[in-house]
Amino acid sequence: MRRILPLLVLIALAVAAFVLLHGVGWDDLARHQGELKDWVSAHPIASVALYLAVYIATVALSLPQAALVTVSGGFLFGAVLGTMLTVIGATTGATILVVVVRSAFAQLLDRNRHRIPQRVQVRLARDGFSYLLAIRLVPLFPFWIVNLACVVVGVRLTVFVPATLLGIIPVSFILSSIGSGLGTILAQGHKPDLSVLFSPHILLPLLALAVVSLLPSLLRRRPNAGV
C-alpha cells in the first residue's frame, strides 16, 4: 500500500486538476496578461518558484496544458530564462512521475521484464541515453507516453534524467521564444501557432540532431551486426 499510495495521490490530483483547469486556454491568458506581467515584475523570486511548481505539477500529473505553460514561461520570463525554468520543471516532474509509477508497479514490472527480448535489454542498457535523447529531441512523441514507456522498459534514472534534460532544450526554447512575443499576438486577438514545430525548417533540424545523437549507438553496432 505504501508503494501504491503516491500513485493514487497523483491520480487524484490529476483528476482534480483536469476538472479545475478544463477550458483554461489562450483567452484566459490574454485577459490576464497585464496582471501576470505586473505580478512577475513585483515578485521575481516568488514568480519563478511558483512557475517551477506549476510546471512540475503539470508534468508529474500529465496534464494537457504543458504547451500553454511552456509558452507562458517565455511570455513571463523571456526566452532564455523561460527555457531554463521549463527544462528544470519538466525534468523534475517527469522524474517524479517515473519514480512513483515504477515504485507502484515494481513487482509487476520485475515479473514481466523477461518479456522484453534480451537483445533489446542489452541495447537499452548500452545505448539507452542515445535512444531517449533522440526521442526527446523530436516533438512527435507525447511527453507523458515516453515517460511511461521508460518505466516499462526499465530505463535507469541515471540515463532518464540527463537525456530528458538535454533532449527537451530545443523544443522548450522554440516554444519559449514564441512566448516572448506572445503579448503582441494576444493583443491582436490571435493565438500562437504551435504547429510551427512541425514545419520543415524546424522539424528537419531536430530530426538531424536526433540522428546525430544516435550515431554512437549506430557506430558501436557496426562491428557486431548480430548484437
matplotlib code that plots the C-alpha trace (Angstrom):
import matplotlib.pyplot as plt

x = [0.0, 2.9, 4.1, 0.7, -0.3, 1.8, 0.4, -3.1, -2.4, -1.0, -4.1, -6.5, -4.6, -4.6, -8.3, -8.9, -6.6, -8.1, -11.6, -10.5, -8.4, -10.8, -11.3, -8.4, -6.5, -5.2, -8.2, -7.7, -4.0, -5.0, -7.4, -4.9, -1.6, -1.2, -1.8, 0.5, 3.3, 2.9, 3.0, 6.1, 7.8, 6.8, 7.7, 10.6, 11.7, 8.2, 7.1, 10.0, 9.3, 5.6, 6.2, 8.5, 5.9, 3.2, 5.4, 6.5, 2.9, 1.7, 4.3, 4.0, 0.2, 0.5, -1.9, -2.6, -1.7, 2.0, 2.4, 0.4, 2.5, 5.7, 4.7, 3.5, 7.0, 8.6, 5.9, 6.5, 10.3, 11.7, 13.0, 16.2, 15.0, 11.7, 13.6, 15.7, 12.7, 10.7, 13.6, 14.1, 10.4, 9.7, 12.7, 11.8, 8.1, 8.9, 11.3, 8.7, 6.2, 8.7, 9.7, 6.2, 4.9, 8.0, 7.6, 3.9, 4.4, 7.9, 6.9, 4.7, 7.5, 10.1, 7.9, 7.4, 10.8, 11.7, 9.0, 11.4, 13.8, 17.3, 18.8, 16.5, 17.5, 21.2, 20.8, 18.8, 21.5, 24.2, 22.6, 19.6, 20.8, 21.2, 17.7, 15.9, 17.8, 16.8, 13.1, 13.1, 14.6, 11.7, 8.3, 6.4, 6.1, 3.8, 6.0, 4.0, 3.9, 7.6, 7.8, 5.7, 7.5, 10.7, 9.2, 8.1, 11.4, 13.4, 15.4, 17.6, 17.3, 20.9, 20.0, 16.5, 17.3, 20.2, 18.7, 15.4, 17.0, 19.2, 16.6, 13.8, 16.0, 15.5, 11.7, 11.4, 13.5, 11.3, 8.1, 9.6, 10.7, 7.1, 6.0, 8.4, 6.4, 3.0, 1.9, 1.7, 0.0, -2.7, -3.2, -4.1, -6.7, -4.8, -3.5, 0.1, 0.5, 2.3, 2.1, 5.4, 7.1, 6.2, 7.2, 10.2, 12.6, 12.1, 11.4, 14.2, 17.0, 15.5, 15.5, 19.1, 20.0, 18.2, 20.2, 23.4, 22.5, 22.1, 25.4, 27.4, 25.0, 24.9, 28.7, 29.0, 26.7, 28.6, 31.4, 28.8, 25.8, 24.4, 24.2]
y = [0.0, 2.3, 1.8, 2.5, 5.4, 8.0, 6.9, 7.1, 10.7, 11.6, 10.2, 12.0, 15.3, 14.8, 14.3, 17.3, 19.5, 18.3, 19.3, 22.6, 23.6, 22.3, 25.1, 27.2, 28.4, 31.3, 33.5, 33.4, 34.3, 37.2, 38.6, 38.5, 39.1, 42.6, 41.4, 38.5, 40.7, 43.2, 40.4, 38.8, 42.2, 42.9, 39.4, 38.0, 35.2, 34.1, 34.1, 31.9, 29.5, 29.4, 28.8, 25.9, 24.4, 24.7, 23.1, 20.3, 19.6, 19.8, 17.2, 14.9, 14.8, 14.6, 17.5, 18.6, 22.3, 21.7, 23.6, 26.5, 26.7, 26.5, 29.4, 31.3, 30.9, 32.6, 35.3, 36.0, 35.5, 35.8, 33.1, 32.2, 32.2, 30.7, 27.8, 27.2, 27.1, 24.9, 22.4, 22.1, 21.9, 19.3, 17.1, 17.2, 16.5, 13.6, 12.1, 12.3, 10.5, 7.8, 7.2, 7.0, 4.7, 2.5, 2.1, 1.3, -1.4, -2.6, -6.2, -6.4, -4.9, -7.3, -10.3, -9.3, -8.0, -11.3, -10.5, -7.8, -9.6, -9.9, -8.1, -5.1, -5.1, -5.2, -2.3, -0.2, -0.8, 0.2, 2.9, 4.0, 7.5, 7.9, 6.4, 8.5, 11.7, 11.2, 10.6, 13.7, 15.9, 15.2, 16.6, 13.7, 11.6, 12.7, 13.6, 11.6, 8.5, 8.5, 8.8, 5.8, 3.8, 4.4, 2.8, -0.2, -0.9, -0.1, 3.0, 3.9, 7.3, 8.0, 7.8, 9.2, 12.5, 13.7, 12.5, 14.2, 17.4, 17.8, 16.4, 18.9, 22.0, 22.8, 22.4, 24.3, 27.1, 27.3, 27.5, 30.0, 32.1, 32.1, 33.1, 36.0, 37.6, 36.4, 39.8, 41.2, 38.1, 38.2, 41.9, 41.4, 38.9, 35.9, 32.7, 31.4, 28.9, 25.9, 23.9, 25.7, 22.9, 20.6, 22.9, 21.6, 24.4, 23.4, 19.7, 18.8, 20.3, 18.5, 15.2, 15.8, 16.3, 13.1, 11.2, 12.7, 11.6, 8.0, 7.9, 6.5, 3.5, 3.0, 3.0, 0.6, -1.8, -1.9, -4.3, -6.6, -6.5, -9.6, -7.9]
z = [0.0, 0.7, -2.8, -4.4, -2.2, -4.0, -7.4, -6.0, -4.8, -8.2, -10.0, -7.6, -8.1, -11.9, -11.9, -9.7, -11.8, -15.0, -13.8, -12.4, -15.4, -18.1, -20.6, -19.4, -22.5, -24.5, -24.0, -20.2, -20.7, -23.0, -20.4, -17.5, -19.3, -17.9, -14.3, -14.7, -16.1, -13.2, -10.6, -12.0, -12.1, -8.5, -7.2, -9.3, -7.0, -5.9, -9.5, -10.6, -7.7, -8.5, -12.2, -11.4, -9.0, -11.6, -14.3, -12.1, -11.2, -14.9, -16.0, -12.9, -13.4, -17.2, -17.7, -21.3, -20.6, -20.8, -24.1, -22.7, -19.6, -21.7, -23.9, -20.9, -19.4, -22.4, -22.2, -18.5, -18.2, -21.7, -24.0, -22.1, -18.5, -19.6, -21.3, -18.3, -16.0, -18.3, -18.7, -14.9, -14.2, -17.0, -16.0, -12.3, -13.0, -15.3, -12.8, -10.1, -12.3, -13.3, -9.7, -8.4, -11.2, -11.1, -7.3, -7.5, -10.1, -9.2, -8.6, -11.7, -13.8, -12.4, -13.1, -16.7, -17.5, -19.2, -21.8, -23.2, -25.6, -24.3, -27.3, -26.6, -22.9, -23.8, -26.3, -23.8, -21.1, -23.5, -25.7, -23.7, -23.4, -27.2, -27.9, -25.3, -26.3, -29.9, -28.9, -26.7, -29.5, -31.9, -30.9, -32.5, -29.3, -26.5, -23.5, -20.9, -23.1, -23.4, -19.6, -19.0, -21.7, -19.9, -16.8, -18.8, -20.4, -17.3, -18.3, -15.3, -13.7, -14.4, -18.1, -17.9, -16.2, -18.3, -21.6, -20.7, -19.6, -22.7, -25.2, -24.3, -24.6, -28.3, -28.3, -25.0, -26.4, -29.6, -27.5, -25.1, -28.0, -29.3, -25.8, -25.7, -28.5, -27.2, -25.9, -29.4, -30.7, -28.0, -28.3, -31.9, -31.0, -32.3, -30.8, -31.1, -33.9, -32.3, -35.5, -36.4, -34.5, -37.4, -40.2, -42.3, -41.2, -37.5, -37.7, -40.1, -37.9, -34.9, -36.8, -37.8, -34.2, -33.3, -35.9, -34.6, -31.1, -32.4, -34.2, -31.2, -30.9, -34.7, -34.8, -32.0, -33.7, -37.0, -35.9, -34.2, -36.5, -34.8, -31.4]

ax = plt.figure().add_subplot(projection="3d")
ax.plot(x, y, z, "-o")
ax.set_aspect("equal")
plt.show()
